[in-house]
Amino acid sequence: MPKATAKTPKCVSCDESMEIGYVTRPLLGAPLQPFVWVAGRPMTPANLRAGPKRTKTLVVTAWRCKGCGRLDSFAN
């Protein structure tokens, strides 16, 4: 798994260097926000009534291979 270190990680598919970034969904009129990983099950209308119980969130970091374009995502 590539990690954010002083050394640039290599792609596990083609051994080229990777570059760091993030994946986001475009929302009209909203600033770009990175995806986050949230512990637990997704919220549904049924469990929203009980109130949110999620406490742990992590920003998802995406690495893109400069050679083959492979994306690897990690929640560090």
mmCIF file of the N, C-alpha and C atoms, coordinates in Angstrom:
data_MODEL
# 
_entry.id   MODEL 
# 
loop_
_atom_site.group_PDB 
_atom_site.id 
_atom_site.type_symbol 
_atom_site.label_atom_id 
_atom_site.label_alt_id 
_atom_site.label_comp_id 
_atom_site.label_asym_id 
_atom_site.label_entity_id 
_atom_site.label_seq_id 
_atom_site.pdbx_PDB_ins_code 
_atom_site.Cartn_x 
_atom_site.Cartn_y 
_atom_site.Cartn_z 
_atom_site.occupancy 
_atom_site.B_iso_or_equiv 
_atom_site.pdbx_formal_charge 
_atom_site.auth_seq_id 
_atom_site.auth_comp_id 
_atom_site.auth_asym_id 
_atom_site.auth_atom_id 
_atom_site.pdbx_PDB_model_num 
ATOM 1   N N  . MET A 1 1  ? 0.842   -1.171 0.000   1.00 0.00 ? 1  MET A N  1 
ATOM 2   C CA . MET A 1 1  ? 0.000   0.000  0.000   1.00 0.00 ? 1  MET A CA 1 
ATOM 3   C C  . MET A 1 1  ? 0.885   1.231  0.000   1.00 0.00 ? 1  MET A C  1 
ATOM 4   N N  . PRO A 1 2  ? 0.691   2.178  -0.930  1.00 0.00 ? 2  PRO A N  1 
ATOM 5   C CA . PRO A 1 2  ? 1.476   3.396  -0.933  1.00 0.00 ? 2  PRO A CA 1 
ATOM 6   C C  . PRO A 1 2  ? 1.185   4.232  0.306   1.00 0.00 ? 2  PRO A C  1 
ATOM 7   N N  . LYS A 1 3  ? 2.204   4.833  0.862   1.00 0.00 ? 3  LYS A N  1 
ATOM 8   C CA . LYS A 1 3  ? 2.043   5.707  2.018   1.00 0.00 ? 3  LYS A CA 1 
ATOM 9   C C  . LYS A 1 3  ? 2.660   7.047  1.693   1.00 0.00 ? 3  LYS A C  1 
ATOM 10  N N  . ALA A 1 4  ? 2.156   8.088  2.372   1.00 0.00 ? 4  ALA A N  1 
ATOM 11  C CA . ALA A 1 4  ? 2.703   9.421  2.179   1.00 0.00 ? 4  ALA A CA 1 
ATOM 12  C C  . ALA A 1 4  ? 4.019   9.513  2.956   1.00 0.00 ? 4  ALA A C  1 
ATOM 13  N N  . THR A 1 5  ? 5.099   9.311  2.262   1.00 0.00 ? 5  THR A N  1 
ATOM 14  C CA . THR A 1 5  ? 6.414   9.378  2.876   1.00 0.00 ? 5  THR A CA 1 
ATOM 15  C C  . THR A 1 5  ? 7.265   10.319 2.046   1.00 0.00 ? 5  THR A C  1 
ATOM 16  N N  . ALA A 1 6  ? 8.524   10.476 2.454   1.00 0.00 ? 6  ALA A N  1 
ATOM 17  C CA . ALA A 1 6  ? 9.436   11.311 1.679   1.00 0.00 ? 6  ALA A CA 1 
ATOM 18  C C  . ALA A 1 6  ? 9.708   10.679 0.319   1.00 0.00 ? 6  ALA A C  1 
ATOM 19  N N  . LYS A 1 7  ? 9.513   9.375  0.223   1.00 0.00 ? 7  LYS A N  1 
ATOM 20  C CA . LYS A 1 7  ? 9.746   8.642  -1.010  1.00 0.00 ? 7  LYS A CA 1 
ATOM 21  C C  . LYS A 1 7  ? 8.430   8.493  -1.779  1.00 0.00 ? 7  LYS A C  1 
ATOM 22  N N  . THR A 1 8  ? 8.454   8.725  -3.083  1.00 0.00 ? 8  THR A N  1 
ATOM 23  C CA . THR A 1 8  ? 7.256   8.569  -3.904  1.00 0.00 ? 8  THR A CA 1 
ATOM 24  C C  . THR A 1 8  ? 6.945   7.084  -4.056  1.00 0.00 ? 8  THR A C  1 
ATOM 25  N N  . PRO A 1 9  ? 5.682   6.676  -3.780  1.00 0.00 ? 9  PRO A N  1 
ATOM 26  C CA . PRO A 1 9  ? 5.338   5.259  -3.920  1.00 0.00 ? 9  PRO A CA 1 
ATOM 27  C C  . PRO A 1 9  ? 5.336   4.814  -5.377  1.00 0.00 ? 9  PRO A C  1 
ATOM 28  N N  . LYS A 1 10 ? 5.480   3.519  -5.571  1.00 0.00 ? 10 LYS A N  1 
ATOM 29  C CA . LYS A 1 10 ? 5.468   2.910  -6.906  1.00 0.00 ? 10 LYS A CA 1 
ATOM 30  C C  . LYS A 1 10 ? 4.159   2.149  -7.098  1.00 0.00 ? 10 LYS A C  1 
ATOM 31  N N  . CYS A 1 11 ? 3.681   2.121  -8.325  1.00 0.00 ? 11 CYS A N  1 
ATOM 32  C CA . CYS A 1 11 ? 2.466   1.397  -8.685  1.00 0.00 ? 11 CYS A CA 1 
ATOM 33  C C  . CYS A 1 11 ? 2.706   -0.105 -8.564  1.00 0.00 ? 11 CYS A C  1 
ATOM 34  N N  . VAL A 1 12 ? 1.741   -0.821 -7.983  1.00 0.00 ? 12 VAL A N  1 
ATOM 35  C CA . VAL A 1 12 ? 1.875   -2.273 -7.856  1.00 0.00 ? 12 VAL A CA 1 
ATOM 36  C C  . VAL A 1 12 ? 1.614   -2.977 -9.185  1.00 0.00 ? 12 VAL A C  1 
ATOM 37  N N  . SER A 1 13 ? 1.011   -2.285 -10.152 1.00 0.00 ? 13 SER A N  1 
ATOM 38  C CA . SER A 1 13 ? 0.725   -2.888 -11.460 1.00 0.00 ? 13 SER A CA 1 
ATOM 39  C C  . SER A 1 13 ? 1.877   -2.751 -12.444 1.00 0.00 ? 13 SER A C  1 
ATOM 40  N N  . CYS A 1 14 ? 2.468   -1.543 -12.525 1.00 0.00 ? 14 CYS A N  1 
ATOM 41  C CA . CYS A 1 14 ? 3.483   -1.319 -13.561 1.00 0.00 ? 14 CYS A CA 1 
ATOM 42  C C  . CYS A 1 14 ? 4.798   -0.759 -13.029 1.00 0.00 ? 14 CYS A C  1 
ATOM 43  N N  . ASP A 1 15 ? 4.911   -0.528 -11.737 1.00 0.00 ? 15 ASP A N  1 
ATOM 44  C CA . ASP A 1 15 ? 6.124   -0.066 -11.069 1.00 0.00 ? 15 ASP A CA 1 
ATOM 45  C C  . ASP A 1 15 ? 6.511   1.373  -11.417 1.00 0.00 ? 15 ASP A C  1 
ATOM 46  N N  . GLU A 1 16 ? 5.595   2.145  -11.998 1.00 0.00 ? 16 GLU A N  1 
ATOM 47  C CA . GLU A 1 16 ? 5.839   3.581  -12.244 1.00 0.00 ? 16 GLU A CA 1 
ATOM 48  C C  . GLU A 1 16 ? 5.566   4.354  -10.956 1.00 0.00 ? 16 GLU A C  1 
ATOM 49  N N  . SER A 1 17 ? 6.054   5.595  -10.878 1.00 0.00 ? 17 SER A N  1 
ATOM 50  C CA . SER A 1 17 ? 5.799   6.412  -9.694  1.00 0.00 ? 17 SER A CA 1 
ATOM 51  C C  . SER A 1 17 ? 4.345   6.884  -9.686  1.00 0.00 ? 17 SER A C  1 
ATOM 52  N N  . MET A 1 18 ? 3.837   7.150  -8.481  1.00 0.00 ? 18 MET A N  1 
ATOM 53  C CA . MET A 1 18 ? 2.448   7.573  -8.320  1.00 0.00 ? 18 MET A CA 1 
ATOM 54  C C  . MET A 1 18 ? 2.422   8.998  -7.799  1.00 0.00 ? 18 MET A C  1 
ATOM 55  N N  . GLU A 1 19 ? 1.281   9.675  -8.022  1.00 0.00 ? 19 GLU A N  1 
ATOM 56  C CA . GLU A 1 19 ? 1.116   11.021 -7.496  1.00 0.00 ? 19 GLU A CA 1 
ATOM 57  C C  . GLU A 1 19 ? -0.107  11.056 -6.598  1.00 0.00 ? 19 GLU A C  1 
ATOM 58  N N  . ILE A 1 20 ? -0.027  11.870 -5.547  1.00 0.00 ? 20 ILE A N  1 
ATOM 59  C CA . ILE A 1 20 ? -1.099  11.941 -4.564  1.00 0.00 ? 20 ILE A CA 1 
ATOM 60  C C  . ILE A 1 20 ? -2.210  12.857 -5.049  1.00 0.00 ? 20 ILE A C  1 
ATOM 61  N N  . GLY A 1 21 ? -3.427  12.597 -4.627  1.00 0.00 ? 21 GLY A N  1 
ATOM 62  C CA . GLY A 1 21 ? -4.583  13.425 -4.951  1.00 0.00 ? 21 GLY A CA 1 
ATOM 63  C C  . GLY A 1 21 ? -5.776  12.960 -4.157  1.00 0.00 ? 21 GLY A C  1 
ATOM 64  N N  . TYR A 1 22 ? -6.954  13.347 -4.582  1.00 0.00 ? 22 TYR A N  1 
ATOM 65  C CA . TYR A 1 22 ? -8.175  12.853 -3.958  1.00 0.00 ? 22 TYR A CA 1 
ATOM 66  C C  . TYR A 1 22 ? -9.274  12.788 -4.984  1.00 0.00 ? 22 TYR A C  1 
ATOM 67  N N  . VAL A 1 23 ? -10.304 12.010 -4.679  1.00 0.00 ? 23 VAL A N  1 
ATOM 68  C CA . VAL A 1 23 ? -11.439 11.825 -5.571  1.00 0.00 ? 23 VAL A CA 1 
ATOM 69  C C  . VAL A 1 23 ? -12.615 12.543 -4.940  1.00 0.00 ? 23 VAL A C  1 
ATOM 70  N N  . THR A 1 24 ? -13.355 13.271 -5.744  1.00 0.00 ? 24 THR A N  1 
ATOM 71  C CA . THR A 1 24 ? -14.498 14.000 -5.201  1.00 0.00 ? 24 THR A CA 1 
ATOM 72  C C  . THR A 1 24 ? -15.651 13.960 -6.183  1.00 0.00 ? 24 THR A C  1 
ATOM 73  N N  . ARG A 1 25 ? -16.831 14.206 -5.671  1.00 0.00 ? 25 ARG A N  1 
ATOM 74  C CA . ARG A 1 25 ? -18.017 14.308 -6.518  1.00 0.00 ? 25 ARG A CA 1 
ATOM 75  C C  . ARG A 1 25 ? -18.312 15.785 -6.727  1.00 0.00 ? 25 ARG A C  1 
ATOM 76  N N  . PRO A 1 26 ? -18.596 16.205 -7.947  1.00 0.00 ? 26 PRO A N  1 
ATOM 77  C CA . PRO A 1 26 ? -18.934 17.615 -8.153  1.00 0.00 ? 26 PRO A CA 1 
ATOM 78  C C  . PRO A 1 26 ? -20.342 17.919 -7.644  1.00 0.00 ? 26 PRO A C  1 
ATOM 79  N N  . LEU A 1 27 ? -20.453 18.906 -6.787  1.00 0.00 ? 27 LEU A N  1 
ATOM 80  C CA . LEU A 1 27 ? -21.756 19.362 -6.301  1.00 0.00 ? 27 LEU A CA 1 
ATOM 81  C C  . LEU A 1 27 ? -21.930 20.804 -6.753  1.00 0.00 ? 27 LEU A C  1 
ATOM 82  N N  . LEU A 1 28 ? -23.028 21.097 -7.378  1.00 0.00 ? 28 LEU A N  1 
ATOM 83  C CA . LEU A 1 28 ? -23.258 22.439 -7.902  1.00 0.00 ? 28 LEU A CA 1 
ATOM 84  C C  . LEU A 1 28 ? -23.260 23.470 -6.779  1.00 0.00 ? 28 LEU A C  1 
ATOM 85  N N  . GLY A 1 29 ? -22.428 24.483 -6.915  1.00 0.00 ? 29 GLY A N  1 
ATOM 86  C CA . GLY A 1 29 ? -22.396 25.580 -5.968  1.00 0.00 ? 29 GLY A CA 1 
ATOM 87  C C  . GLY A 1 29 ? -21.673 25.280 -4.669  1.00 0.00 ? 29 GLY A C  1 
ATOM 88  N N  . ALA A 1 30 ? -21.119 24.096 -4.502  1.00 0.00 ? 30 ALA A N  1 
ATOM 89  C CA . ALA A 1 30 ? -20.434 23.752 -3.258  1.00 0.00 ? 30 ALA A CA 1 
ATOM 90  C C  . ALA A 1 30 ? -18.929 23.678 -3.502  1.00 0.00 ? 30 ALA A C  1 
ATOM 91  N N  . PRO A 1 31 ? -18.133 24.020 -2.485  1.00 0.00 ? 31 PRO A N  1 
ATOM 92  C CA . PRO A 1 31 ? -16.688 23.878 -2.663  1.00 0.00 ? 31 PRO A CA 1 
ATOM 93  C C  . PRO A 1 31 ? -16.313 22.403 -2.766  1.00 0.00 ? 31 PRO A C  1 
ATOM 94  N N  . LEU A 1 32 ? -15.218 22.112 -3.445  1.00 0.00 ? 32 LEU A N  1 
ATOM 95  C CA . LEU A 1 32 ? -14.771 20.723 -3.577  1.00 0.00 ? 32 LEU A CA 1 
ATOM 96  C C  . LEU A 1 32 ? -14.353 20.183 -2.217  1.00 0.00 ? 32 LEU A C  1 
ATOM 97  N N  . GLN A 1 33 ? -14.841 19.022 -1.888  1.00 0.00 ? 33 GLN A N  1 
ATOM 98  C CA . GLN A 1 33 ? -14.511 18.367 -0.628  1.00 0.00 ? 33 GLN A CA 1 
ATOM 99  C C  . GLN A 1 33 ? -13.996 16.970 -0.929  1.00 0.00 ? 33 GLN A C  1 
ATOM 100 N N  . PRO A 1 34 ? -12.950 16.512 -0.215  1.00 0.00 ? 34 PRO A N  1 
ATOM 101 C CA . PRO A 1 34 ? -12.487 15.148 -0.439  1.00 0.00 ? 34 PRO A CA 1 
ATOM 102 C C  . PRO A 1 34 ? -13.476 14.148 0.131   1.00 0.00 ? 34 PRO A C  1 
ATOM 103 N N  . PHE A 1 35 ? -13.456 12.922 -0.399  1.00 0.00 ? 35 PHE A N  1 
ATOM 104 C CA . PHE A 1 35 ? -14.245 11.853 0.180   1.00 0.00 ? 35 PHE A CA 1 
ATOM 105 C C  . PHE A 1 35 ? -13.698 11.549 1.569   1.00 0.00 ? 35 PHE A C  1 
ATOM 106 N N  . VAL A 1 36 ? -14.550 11.095 2.454   1.00 0.00 ? 36 VAL A N  1 
ATOM 107 C CA . VAL A 1 36 ? -14.115 10.659 3.775   1.00 0.00 ? 36 VAL A CA 1 
ATOM 108 C C  . VAL A 1 36 ? -14.616 9.251  4.024   1.00 0.00 ? 36 VAL A C  1 
ATOM 109 N N  . TRP A 1 37 ? -13.869 8.495  4.811   1.00 0.00 ? 37 TRP A N  1 
ATOM 110 C CA . TRP A 1 37 ? -14.286 7.171  5.257   1.00 0.00 ? 37 TRP A CA 1 
ATOM 111 C C  . TRP A 1 37 ? -14.923 7.351  6.611   1.00 0.00 ? 37 TRP A C  1 
ATOM 112 N N  . VAL A 1 38 ? -16.078 6.720  6.810   1.00 0.00 ? 38 VAL A N  1 
ATOM 113 C CA . VAL A 1 38 ? -16.803 6.841  8.070   1.00 0.00 ? 38 VAL A CA 1 
ATOM 114 C C  . VAL A 1 38 ? -17.014 5.447  8.641   1.00 0.00 ? 38 VAL A C  1 
ATOM 115 N N  . ALA A 1 39 ? -16.672 5.264  9.912   1.00 0.00 ? 39 ALA A N  1 
ATOM 116 C CA . ALA A 1 39 ? -16.869 3.976  10.577  1.00 0.00 ? 39 ALA A CA 1 
ATOM 117 C C  . ALA A 1 39 ? -18.356 3.693  10.734  1.00 0.00 ? 39 ALA A C  1 
ATOM 118 N N  . GLY A 1 40 ? -18.740 2.459  10.635  1.00 0.00 ? 40 GLY A N  1 
ATOM 119 C CA . GLY A 1 40 ? -20.130 2.065  10.850  1.00 0.00 ? 40 GLY A CA 1 
ATOM 120 C C  . GLY A 1 40 ? -20.908 1.912  9.568   1.00 0.00 ? 40 GLY A C  1 
ATOM 121 N N  . ARG A 1 41 ? -22.187 1.658  9.731   1.00 0.00 ? 41 ARG A N  1 
ATOM 122 C CA . ARG A 1 41 ? -23.071 1.460  8.583   1.00 0.00 ? 41 ARG A CA 1 
ATOM 123 C C  . ARG A 1 41 ? -23.542 2.797  8.039   1.00 0.00 ? 41 ARG A C  1 
ATOM 124 N N  . PRO A 1 42 ? -23.893 2.847  6.740   1.00 0.00 ? 42 PRO A N  1 
ATOM 125 C CA . PRO A 1 42 ? -24.385 4.106  6.174   1.00 0.00 ? 42 PRO A CA 1 
ATOM 126 C C  . PRO A 1 42 ? -25.699 4.526  6.820   1.00 0.00 ? 42 PRO A C  1 
ATOM 127 N N  . MET A 1 43 ? -25.926 5.824  6.841   1.00 0.00 ? 43 MET A N  1 
ATOM 128 C CA . MET A 1 43 ? -27.168 6.352  7.419   1.00 0.00 ? 43 MET A CA 1 
ATOM 129 C C  . MET A 1 43 ? -28.316 6.107  6.447   1.00 0.00 ? 43 MET A C  1 
ATOM 130 N N  . THR A 1 44 ? -29.441 5.656  6.989   1.00 0.00 ? 44 THR A N  1 
ATOM 131 C CA . THR A 1 44 ? -30.657 5.438  6.213   1.00 0.00 ? 44 THR A CA 1 
ATOM 132 C C  . THR A 1 44 ? -31.782 6.166  6.927   1.00 0.00 ? 44 THR A C  1 
ATOM 133 N N  . PRO A 1 45 ? -32.914 6.394  6.286   1.00 0.00 ? 45 PRO A N  1 
ATOM 134 C CA . PRO A 1 45 ? -34.017 7.063  6.978   1.00 0.00 ? 45 PRO A CA 1 
ATOM 135 C C  . PRO A 1 45 ? -34.417 6.345  8.276   1.00 0.00 ? 45 PRO A C  1 
ATOM 136 N N  . ALA A 1 46 ? -34.311 5.019  8.295   1.00 0.00 ? 46 ALA A N  1 
ATOM 137 C CA . ALA A 1 46 ? -34.699 4.274  9.492   1.00 0.00 ? 46 ALA A CA 1 
ATOM 138 C C  . ALA A 1 46 ? -33.759 4.546  10.667  1.00 0.00 ? 46 ALA A C  1 
ATOM 139 N N  . ASN A 1 47 ? -32.450 4.575  10.427  1.00 0.00 ? 47 ASN A N  1 
ATOM 140 C CA . ASN A 1 47 ? -31.555 4.786  11.564  1.00 0.00 ? 47 ASN A CA 1 
ATOM 141 C C  . ASN A 1 47 ? -31.204 6.251  11.800  1.00 0.00 ? 47 ASN A C  1 
ATOM 142 N N  . LEU A 1 48 ? -31.655 7.164  10.938  1.00 0.00 ? 48 LEU A N  1 
ATOM 143 C CA . LEU A 1 48 ? -31.480 8.597  11.190  1.00 0.00 ? 48 LEU A CA 1 
ATOM 144 C C  . LEU A 1 48 ? -32.294 9.049  12.394  1.00 0.00 ? 48 LEU A C  1 
ATOM 145 N N  . ARG A 1 49 ? -33.462 8.425  12.598  1.00 0.00 ? 49 ARG A N  1 
ATOM 146 C CA . ARG A 1 49 ? -34.314 8.812  13.728  1.00 0.00 ? 49 ARG A CA 1 
ATOM 147 C C  . ARG A 1 49 ? -33.618 8.552  15.060  1.00 0.00 ? 49 ARG A C  1 
ATOM 148 N N  . ALA A 1 50 ? -32.730 7.568  15.108  1.00 0.00 ? 50 ALA A N  1 
ATOM 149 C CA . ALA A 1 50 ? -32.017 7.262  16.346  1.00 0.00 ? 50 ALA A CA 1 
ATOM 150 C C  . ALA A 1 50 ? -30.869 8.242  16.590  1.00 0.00 ? 50 ALA A C  1 
ATOM 151 N N  . GLY A 1 51 ? -30.533 9.047  15.588  1.00 0.00 ? 51 GLY A N  1 
ATOM 152 C CA . GLY A 1 51 ? -29.448 10.013 15.729  1.00 0.00 ? 51 GLY A CA 1 
ATOM 153 C C  . GLY A 1 51 ? -28.136 9.432  15.219  1.00 0.00 ? 51 GLY A C  1 
ATOM 154 N N  . PRO A 1 52 ? -27.260 10.299 14.726  1.00 0.00 ? 52 PRO A N  1 
ATOM 155 C CA . PRO A 1 52 ? -25.988 9.812  14.201  1.00 0.00 ? 52 PRO A CA 1 
ATOM 156 C C  . PRO A 1 52 ? -25.104 9.245  15.300  1.00 0.00 ? 52 PRO A C  1 
ATOM 157 N N  . LYS A 1 53 ? -24.478 8.104  15.021  1.00 0.00 ? 53 LYS A N  1 
ATOM 158 C CA . LYS A 1 53 ? -23.590 7.472  15.992  1.00 0.00 ? 53 LYS A CA 1 
ATOM 159 C C  . LYS A 1 53 ? -22.177 7.349  15.445  1.00 0.00 ? 53 LYS A C  1 
ATOM 160 N N  . ARG A 1 54 ? -21.934 7.979  14.321  1.00 0.00 ? 54 ARG A N  1 
ATOM 161 C CA . ARG A 1 54 ? -20.606 7.905  13.719  1.00 0.00 ? 54 ARG A CA 1 
ATOM 162 C C  . ARG A 1 54 ? -19.668 8.834  14.473  1.00 0.00 ? 54 ARG A C  1 
ATOM 163 N N  . THR A 1 55 ? -18.527 8.328  14.819  1.00 0.00 ? 55 THR A N  1 
ATOM 164 C CA . THR A 1 55 ? -17.574 9.176  15.520  1.00 0.00 ? 55 THR A CA 1 
ATOM 165 C C  . THR A 1 55 ? -16.237 9.245  14.801  1.00 0.00 ? 55 THR A C  1 
ATOM 166 N N  . LYS A 1 56 ? -15.888 8.228  14.057  1.00 0.00 ? 56 LYS A N  1 
ATOM 167 C CA . LYS A 1 56 ? -14.583 8.182  13.423  1.00 0.00 ? 56 LYS A CA 1 
ATOM 168 C C  . LYS A 1 56 ? -14.710 8.447  11.933  1.00 0.00 ? 56 LYS A C  1 
ATOM 169 N N  . THR A 1 57 ? -13.997 9.455  11.437  1.00 0.00 ? 57 THR A N  1 
ATOM 170 C CA . THR A 1 57 ? -13.942 9.729  10.004  1.00 0.00 ? 57 THR A CA 1 
ATOM 171 C C  . THR A 1 57 ? -12.488 9.914  9.602   1.00 0.00 ? 57 THR A C  1 
ATOM 172 N N  . LEU A 1 58 ? -12.157 9.502  8.404   1.00 0.00 ? 58 LEU A N  1 
ATOM 173 C CA . LEU A 1 58 ? -10.809 9.652  7.862   1.00 0.00 ? 58 LEU A CA 1 
ATOM 174 C C  . LEU A 1 58 ? -10.902 10.163 6.433   1.00 0.00 ? 58 LEU A C  1 
ATOM 175 N N  . VAL A 1 59 ? -10.038 11.087 6.087   1.00 0.00 ? 59 VAL A N  1 
ATOM 176 C CA . VAL A 1 59 ? -9.986  11.572 4.714   1.00 0.00 ? 59 VAL A CA 1 
ATOM 177 C C  . VAL A 1 59 ? -9.392  10.472 3.843   1.00 0.00 ? 59 VAL A C  1 
ATOM 178 N N  . VAL A 1 60 ? -9.998  10.259 2.687   1.00 0.00 ? 60 VAL A N  1 
ATOM 179 C CA . VAL A 1 60 ? -9.522  9.244  1.750   1.00 0.00 ? 60 VAL A CA 1 
ATOM 180 C C  . VAL A 1 60 ? -8.499  9.888  0.821   1.00 0.00 ? 60 VAL A C  1 
ATOM 181 N N  . THR A 1 61 ? -7.292  9.333  0.812   1.00 0.00 ? 61 THR A N  1 
ATOM 182 C CA . THR A 1 61 ? -6.224  9.795  -0.060  1.00 0.00 ? 61 THR A CA 1 
ATOM 183 C C  . THR A 1 61 ? -6.151  8.866  -1.264  1.00 0.00 ? 61 THR A C  1 
ATOM 184 N N  . ALA A 1 62 ? -6.078  9.437  -2.438  1.00 0.00 ? 62 ALA A N  1 
ATOM 185 C CA . ALA A 1 62 ? -5.998  8.645  -3.662  1.00 0.00 ? 62 ALA A CA 1 
ATOM 186 C C  . ALA A 1 62 ? -4.639  8.861  -4.312  1.00 0.00 ? 62 ALA A C  1 
ATOM 187 N N  . TRP A 1 63 ? -4.033  7.767  -4.743  1.00 0.00 ? 63 TRP A N  1 
ATOM 188 C CA . TRP A 1 63 ? -2.774  7.815  -5.479  1.00 0.00 ? 63 TRP A CA 1 
ATOM 189 C C  . TRP A 1 63 ? -3.047  7.379  -6.909  1.00 0.00 ? 63 TRP A C  1 
ATOM 190 N N  . ARG A 1 64 ? -2.541  8.135  -7.889  1.00 0.00 ? 64 ARG A N  1 
ATOM 191 C CA . ARG A 1 64 ? -2.730  7.819  -9.302  1.00 0.00 ? 64 ARG A CA 1 
ATOM 192 C C  . ARG A 1 64 ? -1.384  7.515  -9.930  1.00 0.00 ? 64 ARG A C  1 
ATOM 193 N N  . CYS A 1 65 ? -1.327  6.385  -10.628 1.00 0.00 ? 65 CYS A N  1 
ATOM 194 C CA . CYS A 1 65 ? -0.097  5.997  -11.315 1.00 0.00 ? 65 CYS A CA 1 
ATOM 195 C C  . CYS A 1 65 ? 0.108   6.894  -12.530 1.00 0.00 ? 65 CYS A C  1 
ATOM 196 N N  . LYS A 1 66 ? 1.312   7.432  -12.660 1.00 0.00 ? 66 LYS A N  1 
ATOM 197 C CA . LYS A 1 66 ? 1.636   8.287  -13.802 1.00 0.00 ? 66 LYS A CA 1 
ATOM 198 C C  . LYS A 1 66 ? 1.775   7.482  -15.087 1.00 0.00 ? 66 LYS A C  1 
ATOM 199 N N  . GLY A 1 67 ? 2.001   6.163  -14.971 1.00 0.00 ? 67 GLY A N  1 
ATOM 200 C CA . GLY A 1 67 ? 2.178   5.323  -16.147 1.00 0.00 ? 67 GLY A CA 1 
ATOM 201 C C  . GLY A 1 67 ? 0.879   4.733  -16.665 1.00 0.00 ? 67 GLY A C  1 
ATOM 202 N N  . CYS A 1 68 ? 0.208   3.940  -15.834 1.00 0.00 ? 68 CYS A N  1 
ATOM 203 C CA . CYS A 1 68 ? -0.981  3.214  -16.305 1.00 0.00 ? 68 CYS A CA 1 
ATOM 204 C C  . CYS A 1 68 ? -2.299  3.827  -15.844 1.00 0.00 ? 68 CYS A C  1 
ATOM 205 N N  . GLY A 1 69 ? -2.260  4.809  -14.947 1.00 0.00 ? 69 GLY A N  1 
ATOM 206 C CA . GLY A 1 69 ? -3.478  5.472  -14.507 1.00 0.00 ? 69 GLY A CA 1 
ATOM 207 C C  . GLY A 1 69 ? -4.207  4.765  -13.375 1.00 0.00 ? 69 GLY A C  1 
ATOM 208 N N  . ARG A 1 70 ? -3.664  3.675  -12.850 1.00 0.00 ? 70 ARG A N  1 
ATOM 209 C CA . ARG A 1 70 ? -4.293  2.936  -11.749 1.00 0.00 ? 70 ARG A CA 1 
ATOM 210 C C  . ARG A 1 70 ? -4.508  3.884  -10.561 1.00 0.00 ? 70 ARG A C  1 
ATOM 211 N N  . LEU A 1 71 ? -5.683  3.762  -9.925  1.00 0.00 ? 71 LEU A N  1 
ATOM 212 C CA . LEU A 1 71 ? -5.975  4.521  -8.709  1.00 0.00 ? 71 LEU A CA 1 
ATOM 213 C C  . LEU A 1 71 ? -5.971  3.573  -7.519  1.00 0.00 ? 71 LEU A C  1 
ATOM 214 N N  . ASP A 1 72 ? -5.287  3.968  -6.458  1.00 0.00 ? 72 ASP A N  1 
ATOM 215 C CA . ASP A 1 72 ? -5.306  3.269  -5.181  1.00 0.00 ? 72 ASP A CA 1 
ATOM 216 C C  . ASP A 1 72 ? -5.757  4.268  -4.140  1.00 0.00 ? 72 ASP A C  1 
ATOM 217 N N  . SER A 1 73 ? -6.764  3.921  -3.355  1.00 0.00 ? 73 SER A N  1 
ATOM 218 C CA . SER A 1 73 ? -7.294  4.816  -2.337  1.00 0.00 ? 73 SER A CA 1 
ATOM 219 C C  . SER A 1 73 ? -7.077  4.244  -0.961  1.00 0.00 ? 73 SER A C  1 
ATOM 220 N N  . PHE A 1 74 ? -6.722  5.113  -0.016  1.00 0.00 ? 74 PHE A N  1 
ATOM 221 C CA . PHE A 1 74 ? -6.449  4.703  1.348   1.00 0.00 ? 74 PHE A CA 1 
ATOM 222 C C  . PHE A 1 74 ? -7.007  5.710  2.335   1.00 0.00 ? 74 PHE A C  1 
ATOM 223 N N  . ALA A 1 75 ? -7.488  5.230  3.452   1.00 0.00 ? 75 ALA A N  1 
ATOM 224 C CA . ALA A 1 75 ? -7.941  6.083  4.547   1.00 0.00 ? 75 ALA A CA 1 
ATOM 225 C C  . ALA A 1 75 ? -6.868  6.018  5.627   1.00 0.00 ? 75 ALA A C  1 
ATOM 226 N N  . ASN A 1 76 ? -6.018  7.015  5.648   1.00 0.00 ? 76 ASN A N  1 
ATOM 227 C CA . ASN A 1 76 ? -4.898  7.010  6.605   1.00 0.00 ? 76 ASN A CA 1 
ATOM 228 C C  . ASN A 1 76 ? -5.262  7.730  7.874   1.00 0.00 ? 76 ASN A C  1 
# 
